């Protein structure tokens, strides 16, 4: 770990040095889509992969963080990297790096590009880790850039001004390379447009060059060249219509680059897409089996104010069901996140919460501290020792059936998925 500490340091010098030592694998990849943004990056990647694979394309995918197994980060031509390959690639990367200090994400990114360069594929989808301009992934020359909604997150590294955060995200835009832009606040949109103008990069923006309209059956996508009535995506939540439509906008740009991804493949991708811990209903496993009949257990890794708003909208939809289940939260959060801002939209719908310890290795609120944050927004909260104790306490003190949402962190979500088998 001395060679690749988990300390986050932004900058490209270290990874550029390692990639050169590896023979510049980032220059030996198929056409790439580079995805930045605060919320919806992972979902956009999942939709794009599902649609491209439905059209028969082999797709490399690099995402972060992983939930349970590190291998989840690197998908090689449709399959997760195997342990043997991972060991081999890491050995080669560390040998090439020598004694030069390098961050965990730098060497992980180099490893992914090195692995991708050895296996033929038709398309690659690369998710930014944090920010964009100085992110380790920003050494590629993509065929398409995409920026999902920008909000406040990682403010300790990116700053607490939206203009500055947007400037970092817009740093993935490349000269003359088209960029698909999801729904943005006016401030972020202006920053993106200014960056694109400097680089003569054509923009394809939600609300400008293309539109999304919810329908009874799903959503309608409209642009100058395409009009599609599409089914609701398999991922839950009204915000997923925006993410799905942004994927369609990316597909439209890829079609212009001669990728044959037709409407059938788009529809198939929307129905088959999977992305764990994003408003995921858990339907099996020991945690689910411990609940009485009629109870629901949901999991979401969102951890910032905009994520809280999206979950709040879902909670509002649940409350309008003919026989709505009472909603309870189980959560844990890092101290670098705005816990009150995240919980505030949910506090209007949740009857109570249970705060659990955060997975080890991260600066996080203790359950008592997390309950104090919940109290700031008027949410009754009890600290407990772990996820199992949280569920047991809710069942012992509240009437069943109920709906339980575990939320606040992707790291917590990963621990829940691991515990649930």
KELO-235159 format. One line per field, with one value per residue (C-alpha): residue number from 1; y, x, z. Coordinates in Angstrom, 3 decimals, always signed. Layout:
N
k: [NUM,...];
yy: [Y,...];
xx: [X,...];
zz: [Z,...];
***
This chain:
421
k: [1,2,3,4,5,6,7,8,9,10,11,12,13,14,15,16,17,18,19,20,21,22,23,24,25,26,27,28,29,30,31,32,33,34,35,36,37,38,39,40,41,42,43,44,45,46,47,48,49,50,51,52,53,54,55,56,57,58,59,60,61,62,63,64,65,66,67,68,69,70,71,72,73,74,75,76,77,78,79,80,81,82,83,84,85,86,87,88,89,90,91,92,93,94,95,96,97,98,99,100,101,102,103,104,105,106,107,108,109,110,111,112,113,114,115,116,117,118,119,120,121,122,123,124,125,126,127,128,129,130,131,132,133,134,135,136,137,138,139,140,141,142,143,144,145,146,147,148,149,150,151,152,153,154,155,156,157,158,159,160,161,162,163,164,165,166,167,168,169,170,171,172,173,174,175,176,177,178,179,180,181,182,183,184,185,186,187,188,189,190,191,192,193,194,195,196,197,198,199,200,201,202,203,204,205,206,207,208,209,210,211,212,213,214,215,216,217,218,219,220,221,222,223,224,225,226,227,228,229,230,231,232,233,234,235,236,237,238,239,240,241,242,243,244,245,246,247,248,249,250,251,252,253,254,255,256,257,258,259,260,261,262,263,264,265,266,267,268,269,270,271,272,273,274,275,276,277,278,279,280,281,282,283,284,285,286,287,288,289,290,291,292,293,294,295,296,297,298,299,300,301,302,303,304,305,306,307,308,309,310,311,312,313,314,315,316,317,318,319,320,321,322,323,324,325,326,327,328,329,330,331,332,333,334,335,336,337,338,339,340,341,342,343,344,345,346,347,348,349,350,351,352,353,354,355,356,357,358,359,360,361,362,363,364,365,366,367,368,369,370,371,372,373,374,375,376,377,378,379,380,381,382,383,384,385,386,387,388,389,390,391,392,393,394,395,396,397,398,399,400,401,402,403,404,405,406,407,408,409,410,411,412,413,414,415,416,417,418,419,420,421];
yy: [+0.000,+2.325,+2.325,+2.977,+4.538,+5.257,+8.943,+10.892,+13.174,+14.770,+15.127,+13.260,+13.132,+9.827,+7.887,+9.341,+8.130,+4.628,+4.351,+5.307,+2.595,+0.102,+0.999,+3.514,+1.048,+3.954,+4.566,+0.998,+0.986,+0.937,+4.092,+5.388,+7.185,+9.228,+9.891,+12.565,+14.207,+14.121,+11.938,+9.331,+8.469,+4.808,+4.482,+6.103,+3.666,+0.753,+1.881,+2.413,-0.995,-2.707,-1.010,-1.586,-5.216,-5.729,-4.607,-7.265,-5.100,-6.153,-3.479,-2.681,-0.867,+0.856,+2.114,+2.901,+2.241,-1.454,-2.704,-6.167,-7.360,-5.251,-7.108,-5.200,-2.145,-3.736,-5.440,-6.805,-7.298,-8.245,-10.140,-9.152,-9.387,-12.702,-12.957,-14.468,-11.685,-9.114,-10.524,-10.634,-7.076,-5.705,-7.414,-5.898,-2.456,-2.468,-3.667,-0.871,+1.714,+0.789,+2.718,+5.766,+6.645,+6.266,+6.436,+3.516,+5.011,+5.810,+2.248,+0.844,+2.968,+2.029,-1.629,-1.353,+0.260,-2.327,-5.164,-3.605,-3.189,-6.961,-7.982,-6.831,-4.880,-2.575,+0.124,+1.261,+3.182,+4.929,+6.507,+9.366,+8.659,+12.194,+15.576,+15.192,+17.587,+16.017,+12.600,+9.622,+8.650,+11.979,+10.681,+9.165,+10.601,+9.673,+9.526,+10.985,+12.782,+12.775,+14.836,+13.883,+16.320,+18.254,+18.964,+19.299,+16.365,+15.814,+19.486,+18.915,+18.266,+20.073,+23.136,+24.252,+26.518,+24.995,+26.955,+25.410,+21.894,+22.286,+23.503,+20.318,+18.113,+20.056,+19.304,+16.002,+17.855,+17.458,+19.566,+18.925,+15.849,+15.868,+15.951,+14.858,+16.910,+15.791,+18.030,+20.880,+23.883,+27.157,+27.827,+24.458,+24.733,+28.084,+26.700,+23.670,+25.812,+28.122,+25.191,+23.604,+26.895,+27.177,+23.674,+23.826,+20.782,+20.294,+20.027,+17.912,+19.203,+18.041,+20.707,+22.140,+19.674,+16.860,+16.479,+13.882,+13.748,+11.280,+9.220,+6.749,+3.839,+5.297,+8.313,+9.997,+11.021,+13.782,+15.374,+16.777,+13.309,+10.901,+10.580,+7.476,+6.361,+4.096,+1.868,+2.758,+1.605,-1.340,+0.930,+2.488,+6.184,+9.127,+10.386,+7.281,+8.658,+11.433,+8.951,+6.651,+9.524,+10.743,+7.257,+7.462,+10.816,+9.144,+6.308,+8.864,+10.303,+6.816,+6.066,+9.144,+7.508,+4.422,+2.251,+0.206,+0.426,+0.384,+1.032,-2.654,-2.659,+0.535,-1.022,-4.254,-2.332,-0.309,-3.473,-5.555,-2.962,-3.824,-1.508,-2.702,-0.395,+2.247,+2.102,-1.655,-3.743,-6.727,-9.755,-12.617,-13.331,-13.636,-9.969,-10.236,-13.630,-12.237,-9.790,-10.645,-11.129,-7.897,-5.989,-4.482,-3.887,-1.327,-0.318,+2.869,+4.148,+7.842,+10.165,+13.822,+16.380,+15.717,+11.996,+12.783,+14.775,+11.860,+9.446,+11.936,+11.956,+8.159,+8.239,+10.662,+8.240,+5.413,+7.530,+7.867,+4.111,+2.803,+1.129,+2.722,+0.987,+3.102,+4.097,+3.711,+4.501,+2.697,+4.780,+5.594,+8.449,+9.783,+13.010,+14.502,+14.375,+16.771,+14.352,+16.863,+17.927,+14.307,+13.397,+16.512,+15.458,+11.982,+13.296,+14.444,+10.847,+8.540,+7.850,+7.112,+6.008,+3.776,+4.841,+2.112,+2.137,+2.968,+0.276,+0.480,+2.468,+5.702,+8.907,+8.657,+9.679,+7.349,+6.160,+8.705,+11.530,+10.397,+10.487,+14.068,+14.952,+13.276,+15.266,+18.491,+17.771,+16.498,+12.799,+10.491,+8.275,+5.531,+4.416,+0.660,-1.647,-3.031,-3.651,-6.765,-4.947,-2.074,-4.393,-6.282,-3.056,-1.713,-4.966,-5.050,-1.463,-0.623,-2.296,-4.509,-4.621,-1.770,-0.487,-0.113,+1.934,+1.401,+4.399,+6.999,+5.415,+3.054,+1.593,+0.780,-0.630,-2.903,-4.158,-4.865,-6.790,-8.821,-9.641,-10.524,-12.989];
xx: [+0.000,+3.010,+3.133,-0.545,-2.022,-5.720,-5.009,-6.859,-4.538,-5.746,-3.365,-2.277,+1.517,+1.682,-0.660,+0.867,+4.281,+2.939,+0.999,+4.087,+6.033,+3.298,+3.494,+0.613,-2.316,-4.801,-3.927,-4.793,-8.460,-11.673,-13.801,-14.521,-17.347,-16.069,-18.688,-18.482,-21.034,-22.141,-25.254,-26.314,-22.879,-23.095,-26.665,-25.748,-22.850,-25.194,-27.755,-25.109,-23.585,-26.977,-27.983,-24.663,-24.501,-28.108,-26.919,-24.198,-21.206,-18.393,-17.988,-15.197,-16.436,-14.530,-16.505,-15.943,-16.301,-17.037,-19.738,-18.592,-15.712,-12.981,-13.514,-16.790,-14.789,-13.377,-15.594,-13.650,-15.686,-18.778,-17.321,-15.834,-12.063,-11.007,-8.854,-5.939,-5.985,-6.225,-3.166,-1.203,-2.120,-1.339,+2.054,+2.894,+1.665,+3.664,+6.782,+6.386,+5.757,+8.828,+9.285,+7.330,+4.529,+1.145,-2.448,-4.848,-7.082,-4.135,-2.858,-6.393,-7.095,-3.802,-4.534,-7.934,-6.529,-3.729,-6.265,-8.557,-5.707,-5.157,-8.702,-10.523,-13.755,-15.970,-16.643,-15.345,-17.213,-15.045,-16.517,-14.670,-13.700,-13.939,-14.143,-12.869,-10.118,-7.475,-9.083,-6.903,-9.240,-8.717,-5.753,-7.972,-9.086,-12.775,-15.129,-17.847,-18.006,-21.056,-21.808,-24.673,-26.253,-23.707,-24.244,-22.341,-20.117,-16.434,-16.313,-13.117,-11.358,-13.485,-14.477,-17.865,-18.842,-20.954,-19.082,-15.807,-17.241,-18.756,-15.414,-13.749,-16.428,-16.313,-12.578,-13.317,-14.560,-12.041,-11.404,-13.988,-15.329,-19.130,-20.495,-23.922,-25.092,-27.764,-30.058,-28.081,-28.578,-28.095,-24.745,-23.325,-24.757,-23.035,-19.664,-19.999,-21.002,-18.022,-15.598,-17.110,-16.928,-13.179,-12.645,-15.100,-16.833,-20.433,-22.905,-26.065,-27.950,-31.097,-33.722,-31.934,-30.797,-32.889,-35.872,-37.295,-40.987,-42.513,-45.392,-47.827,-45.778,-42.311,-40.864,-40.543,-37.187,-37.113,-34.306,-33.988,-33.198,-34.994,-38.371,-38.885,-41.633,-39.800,-40.707,-39.924,-36.414,-35.896,-34.163,-36.614,-37.199,-38.426,-34.832,-34.009,-36.046,-33.453,-30.578,-32.153,-32.857,-29.266,-28.167,-30.414,-28.823,-25.405,-26.622,-27.777,-24.241,-22.743,-25.083,-23.686,-20.278,-21.583,-22.529,-25.587,-27.645,-31.281,-34.518,-34.901,-31.511,-32.407,-35.653,-33.937,-31.285,-33.884,-35.665,-32.583,-30.353,-29.012,-27.191,-27.153,-27.724,-29.551,-33.078,-32.760,-35.468,-33.892,-36.087,-34.028,-31.266,-31.114,-31.962,-35.128,-36.048,-35.891,-38.719,-42.403,-44.612,-45.596,-42.449,-40.162,-36.411,-34.808,-31.176,-29.657,-26.089,-26.937,-25.146,-25.589,-28.395,-29.502,-29.657,-31.772,-34.134,-34.432,-35.149,-37.634,-39.504,-39.606,-40.895,-43.591,-44.604,-44.735,-46.961,-49.494,-49.925,-53.452,-52.225,-48.847,-46.439,-44.938,-41.373,-38.374,-34.733,-31.528,-28.476,-24.806,-22.795,-19.294,-18.407,-17.427,-21.098,-23.924,-25.973,-28.687,-29.035,-29.344,-31.894,-34.076,-36.167,-36.641,-37.627,-40.964,-41.925,-40.002,-41.565,-38.239,-34.668,-31.966,-28.312,-25.682,-21.869,-20.129,-17.897,-14.341,-11.641,-13.544,-14.087,-17.752,-20.370,-20.853,-24.458,-24.968,-23.595,-25.688,-28.800,-27.950,-27.882,-31.270,-32.627,-31.594,-34.230,-36.865,-36.334,-36.626,-33.536,-32.091,-28.422,-27.862,-24.862,-25.321,-27.748,-29.226,-29.862,-31.491,-33.961,-34.651,-35.285,-37.678,-39.621,-39.734,-40.909,-42.935,-46.008,-45.435,-45.663,-43.301,-40.972,-37.330,-34.848,-31.147,-29.248,-26.509,-23.451,-22.296,-19.854,-22.753,-24.682,-21.769,-21.614,-25.358,-25.097,-22.192,-24.110,-27.210,-25.268];
zz: [+0.000,+0.232,-3.551,-4.067,-0.931,-0.786,-0.315,-3.021,-4.983,-8.202,-11.146,-14.268,-13.968,-12.077,-14.331,-17.490,-16.299,-15.579,-18.823,-20.816,-19.001,-19.916,-23.603,-23.666,-23.508,-23.400,-27.069,-28.066,-27.089,-29.141,-29.499,-25.998,-24.209,-21.255,-18.560,-15.850,-13.544,-9.925,-10.078,-12.605,-14.020,-13.123,-14.334,-17.659,-18.041,-17.286,-19.880,-22.541,-21.934,-22.011,-25.263,-27.027,-25.947,-27.078,-30.524,-30.446,-29.573,-27.279,-24.609,-22.169,-19.018,-16.222,-13.195,-9.523,-6.695,-6.469,-4.125,-3.026,-5.246,-6.816,-10.116,-10.574,-11.629,-14.784,-17.350,-20.326,-23.521,-21.546,-18.588,-15.249,-15.032,-13.485,-10.373,-12.286,-14.855,-12.085,-10.315,-13.577,-14.564,-11.090,-11.065,-14.444,-13.400,-10.180,-12.012,-14.577,-11.868,-9.861,-6.644,-7.789,-5.332,-6.962,-5.752,-5.586,-8.296,-10.585,-10.589,-10.822,-13.891,-15.521,-14.780,-16.460,-19.609,-19.696,-19.459,-22.062,-24.537,-24.646,-25.553,-28.711,-28.200,-30.224,-27.639,-24.262,-21.556,-18.986,-15.838,-14.165,-10.562,-9.192,-10.885,-14.418,-15.460,-13.204,-12.829,-13.701,-16.543,-18.324,-20.313,-23.002,-26.332,-26.429,-29.381,-27.160,-23.829,-21.549,-18.452,-16.158,-13.642,-11.610,-7.926,-4.664,-3.783,-2.955,-1.981,-0.005,-3.317,-5.912,-3.868,-2.587,-5.489,-8.233,-10.897,-9.788,-9.568,-13.045,-14.346,-13.120,-14.688,-17.972,-18.081,-19.844,-22.940,-25.775,-28.848,-31.580,-29.745,-29.318,-25.778,-24.546,-21.580,-19.122,-17.093,-15.500,-13.283,-15.167,-13.514,-14.557,-18.061,-18.596,-17.479,-19.759,-22.720,-22.221,-22.063,-25.168,-27.072,-26.351,-27.739,-30.661,-29.159,-30.361,-27.472,-27.389,-24.364,-22.659,-23.201,-26.227,-28.886,-27.428,-25.104,-22.742,-21.863,-19.372,-20.756,-19.239,-20.601,-20.099,-21.901,-25.264,-26.689,-29.315,-31.294,-34.788,-36.147,-33.803,-32.128,-30.034,-27.653,-25.225,-22.276,-18.684,-17.744,-15.413,-12.860,-10.389,-9.781,-11.838,-12.155,-14.180,-17.080,-17.396,-17.145,-19.719,-22.102,-21.743,-22.781,-25.855,-26.718,-26.483,-28.686,-31.237,-31.324,-31.601,-34.499,-36.221,-35.718,-37.576,-34.616,-35.623,-32.435,-33.473,-31.615,-30.759,-29.029,-27.158,-25.940,-24.976,-23.051,-21.155,-20.054,-19.237,-17.556,-14.113,-11.705,-8.078,-5.097,-7.113,-5.688,-5.783,-4.176,-2.470,-3.090,-1.663,+0.817,+4.614,+5.304,+3.225,+4.624,+8.167,+7.412,+7.945,+4.878,+3.169,+4.127,+1.470,+1.706,-0.620,-1.069,-2.490,-2.421,-2.931,-0.524,-1.467,-1.442,-5.017,-4.275,-1.227,-3.444,-5.876,-3.030,-1.604,-4.916,-4.866,-1.280,-2.397,-5.162,-2.631,-0.382,-3.210,-3.581,-2.789,+0.408,+1.140,+3.457,+6.261,+5.378,+7.698,+7.001,+7.915,+7.090,+7.619,+6.127,+5.784,+7.554,+4.190,+3.103,+3.949,+6.023,+6.907,+3.280,+2.210,+4.892,+4.689,+1.615,+3.090,+6.525,+5.109,+4.350,+6.705,+10.107,+11.799,+11.178,+12.537,+12.239,+11.854,+11.944,+8.672,+7.111,+8.477,+6.742,+6.170,+8.134,+9.053,+11.582,+14.515,+14.879,+17.686,+15.535,+12.578,+14.757,+15.705,+12.001,+11.563,+14.497,+12.731,+10.073,+12.500,+11.884,+14.889,+14.951,+17.159,+17.014,+16.630,+16.288,+12.762,+9.894,+11.475,+14.738,+12.841,+11.141,+14.372,+16.290,+13.653,+13.614,+17.422,+17.872,+14.731,+13.232,+10.194,+7.245,+6.457,+3.759,+4.818,+2.769,+3.502,+2.188,+2.620,+1.017,-1.703,+0.824,+3.137,+0.185,-0.654,+2.928,+2.831,-0.449,+0.934,+4.115,+2.114,+0.014];
***
